[in-house]
Amino acid sequence: MMNYKRTKKLGVLLLTMVLVLTIAPAWSSAAKRSIVVEVNGNLISFPDAKPFMDKSNRVQVPVRFVSEALGAEVRWSSQSKQVTVQMGEDTIVLTLGKKAFTVNGQTKQMDTVAQEKQNRAFVPLRFVSEALGAKVTWHPDLYSVEILTGLAAEQPETSKGKTTPKDPWEEWKASRSIEGETEKKNTEGFSYYGSYKSGLAVNGHFEKGDGKEIIIIKPQVKFSRGNEDYNQQVKDLEEILLQKIDSKTVDSTIKYVKQKTKREDELESKEFSDDTYRIVVVSSYWDDIIVSVRYK
């Protein structure tokens, strides 16, 4: 009888361990899933501080994103712990840890707070973007945030009858310009897809920082999703660069890119140039390889 009870207890213990080990990878995978942010169809890169979902289920982004991707001017006061965002005639002031914030002097309330993480100021993406006139859509199945600014955000919704809802995945694919499924984009003579089968992602034509420097294209050799073809990504990158850039410069650039083959590797920021273009390659620990192409 005692042996039977011990055997039963041992069986329950082993079954419990099997269930825990089976479920654990799913927990781990969900915890590591990255939030994707797109502005007007362009995938935004977060090379160091990454977006995250806070306890209020709001996406928080590093405040630098607001200046670089949305084109706003951002000021930070370490004494008052306040972030001031200004774009055109609109001014937003958020205080870390406070739900109250102001838009053009009028006090409003959020259901979350701006906060500090990794020594960076993070702000709730939806509240800041919408206060600046942008349209924000969260796609839970894609774990992505879609932001439309300018005229794209101002398009009125039709009130004449109801249309069949579009599949969010198909809409996302159409906006991303996927290799083999949609047409290529073209920026300053560079023809490219937003997303390649190899995993390579390419953003095109946006201003950095104060708007004085225009990045023509920004390819990203991906390591984050686990299903990328590294060698093919490098070939796709080389093909894009050779369209407009001197072959010797491209050779030097690709040779440096190939020095990172794993997410653990690092590439210090290094510049390559020909008579017309400037190419900057950089990659931090556990991150993608970022290649920025600018005019000299």
N, C-alpha and C positions, 0 to 999 in steps of 0.2 A: 504493500500500500504506500509506504514512504517513497519507494523508488518511482512509483507511478506519479505521485505528486511532484517529485523533483523533476521528473521527465517532462511533465506538463508545464511546469514553471519555466524550464529551460526552453521548451518549444515556443512559449509566448514571448520570452525574451528575444529569441532569435528572429521571430516574425516581426517584432517591433523594430529591431535593428535593420532588417531588410527594408521595411517601409520607410524608415528615416533616411536610409542611404539612397532609396529610390526617389524620394521627394526632394532631397537636399539639392541635387543639381538644378531642378526647376526653380527652387528658391534663389539659388545663386545666380542663375541666368537672368531672372527677373530683376534682381537687385542691380545687376551690372548693365542693364539695358540703357542705352544712351538716348536722350531726348534730342530729336531732330528739329531744327528751327530753320524755316525758309522765309525770305523776304522777297516778295514779287517773283517767286520762282527760283531764286538763287539760294542754294544751300549755304548756311552760315557756319564758318569754322570757329571753334572755341579751342585754341591751342593749349591753354593751360587750365583756367577755371571753367568748369563745365556747368551747364544748366542742370537744375535738379527740381524734383517735385517736393514741395514743403508739406508740413503737417496739415495744411488747409487745402491740399490738392491743387495748389497754384504753382505754375512753373516760375522759378526764380532764375534770372540771368545776371551775369556780371554786368555792372553798370557801363563798362566799356563798350558792350554790345550796342547800347543805346546810341552812343556817339558814332561808332563805326558803321553799323548796319542801317540805322534809321536817320543818320545825318544830323543828329541834335548836338548841341553843345552841353557838356556836363561839367559841373563843378562840385567838388567834395570838400566839406569842412570837417576836419578831424575834431575840432573843439565842440561844435554843436551836433556832430554825428548826422549832418544833413547832406542830402544829395539834391542838387538843383539841376533840373533838366530844362533847357530852353531851345525851342525850335520855332523860328519865325516870331509870331506874336504870342505864342503859348509858353508859359512858364509853370513848371511843376516842381514842388518842393516836398521831399519825403524825408522823414526822420527815422533812423534805424530803431526798430523795436516799437514803433508807434503805428496804429491803424489809421490815424487821421493824417491826411495830406492835403495840400492845397493845389488848385489849378487856377492860375490867373487870380490868385488872392482869395478864391472861394474854397472853404474847407469842405472836404469830402471824406468818406470813410471807406476803408478796404476791409475785407474779411481775413486779411493776412497782414504781414509786416515786412518791410525791407529789413535785411539782416546782413551780418558780417560772417563770412565763411572763408577759410583759407587766406585770411588777411585781405580779402576783397569785399567790396560792397556789392551786394546782390539786391535787385529790385524785382517786384512782381511784374512779369512781362505783360500780362493783359492790361492791368491798370495803367501802366505807363504808356503802352502803345496806343490804347484807345483814347487816352487823354491827349495824345498828339495827333489824333484824327485817323489812326490806322484801323483796319478791320482785322480782327484776330479770330482764327478758327482752330480749335483743338481737334485733332484726329486721333482718338484713342486707339484705333486698330493699328495705326502706323506709328503711334507714340511720337507724333510730330505736331508742331505748331506752324500754322500757315499765317503769314502776315501780309496784308495788302496795303500799300500806301498810295498817296496821290490819287490819280484818276481811277485807278483800279479799285480803291476803297470807296469811291463815291458813286459807283454804279448802282442805280436804284433797283430794288427788287420789284418784279412785276406783280400787279394785283389782279390781273385778268386771268382767272382760273388757276388751277394748280397743275404744275408740271411734274412729271415723274422724277423723283429724286435721283440724282446722279450718283454712281458708285464712287465713293471717296478715293479708292485706290486708282480707278481709271482717271479721275481728275488729276490726282497727284502725278501719275505717270505722264499724262499729257503735258503738264506744266514743267516736268523735269527733263524732257527731251531725251528719251532713253534709246540707246543704240539698238537698231534693228526694229524699233517700234514706232518712232516718231522722227521728224525731220531734225537736221542739225541746226544749231544756233550759229550765228556769225557775229563776231565782235572784232572790229578793226582789222578785218582780213583773216582772222583766225576762225576756222570752221571746226566745230566740236559738238559733242553731245554733253548734256548735263550729267548723264550717268552712263557709264560703260558696263558691258557685261563682265568685264574683268574686275569691276569694283571701283575703278577710277572715277572720281567726281570732279567736275569742272564748273566753276562759277565765272561769270563774265561781267566786266565793266562796272565797277563801283568805286566810290571815293573812300579814301581812308582818312580817319581822324578829322582834321579841320577842313577837308575837302580840297586841299592843295595838291594832293597826289592821287592820280587815277590809276588803279590797277586794271589792266586790260583783261587778263584772264588769271584765274588762280586754280590750277589743278591740284588735286589731293590724292596721293597714293595711300590707299586705305589699309589699315591693319585691324580695325575695330570689330568687324562683324564676323570674322572667322571663315568666310567663304570666298575671299578675294583670291584672284590669281595674280600674285605679285609680279612675276615675270611679264605677264601680258599687260599689266598696268603700266610697267616701265616702257614697254613697246608702244602702247597707246599714247603715253606722255611724249615720247620721242617723236612720234608721228605728228602730233599737234605742234610742237615747237619748231619742227623742220619746215612748216608751212611758210614761216616768215623770218626765222632767225638763222644766222650763219651756221653752217654745219659744224665748224670747229667749236663754236660756242656751245652748241647743243651737245656735242660729244663730251665736252668738259662737264657740262651740267649733269648729263645722264651718268657719267662716271662717278660723280659725287653722290648722286641719288642712290646708286647701287651700293654705297658703303653702309646703308641701313637696310637690313633684310628681315629684322625682327622688331617687334614693338619695344623691346628693351633697349635697343640701340638709340643713340642720339646723334644728331647732326647740328653742329653749331651753324649759326647763320652765315651763309657764304654767298657772295655775289659774283655773277658772270655777266659779261656784256659783249655786244658787237657794236657796230656803228649806230644802230638805231634803238636797240632794246637793252633793258637791264633785267636780269633774272636773279631772284633771291630764293635760295633753298634753305629750309630750316625744319628741324623736327626735334621735339623734346622727348624725354623718356616716356614711353608708353603712349605715344601719340602718332598721328599720321604725318606723312611728309608733305609739307606745304611748299608749293612752287608759285611764286608771284611774278608775273611778267608785267613790266612797266616800260614806258618810253624813257629814254635817257634824258 
